Amino acid sequence: MQVNGKHLSLEKPISITEFLVQQGYQEDRVAVEKNKNIIPKKNFSTELLNDNDTLEIVNFVGGG
């Protein structure tokens, strides 16, 4: 799987929520694009990731 341009291997399909937790992301502070489609946050727990997927994850940070 490609994530933000880096290759990662998945042993089995997992949900976006599981993947974000494993990678240390806060689910409420990211936007996820899977295979060039933006995935709504409400679908993170049901949308499965496979080893041949491409993900782009944008992490929102506050500041001023």
RABELHU-V198269 format. One record per pair of residues at least 12 apart in sequence whose C-alpha atoms are under 7 Angstrom apart, sorted by the first residue. I is the first residue (numbers start at 1). GAP is how many residues later the second one is. Records with the same first field share a line. If there is no record, write none. Layout:
I = GAP  GAP
This chain:
1 = 50  51  52  53
2 = 51  52  53
3 = 51  52  53
4 = 51  52  53
9 = 42
10 = 40  41
12 = 38
13 = 35  36  37
14 = 34  35
15 = 29  30  31  32  33  34
16 = 28  29  31  32  33
17 = 27  28
29 = 30  31
30 = 27  28  29  30
31 = 26  27  28
32 = 23  24  25  26
33 = 22  23  24
34 = 19  20  21  22
35 = 18  19  20
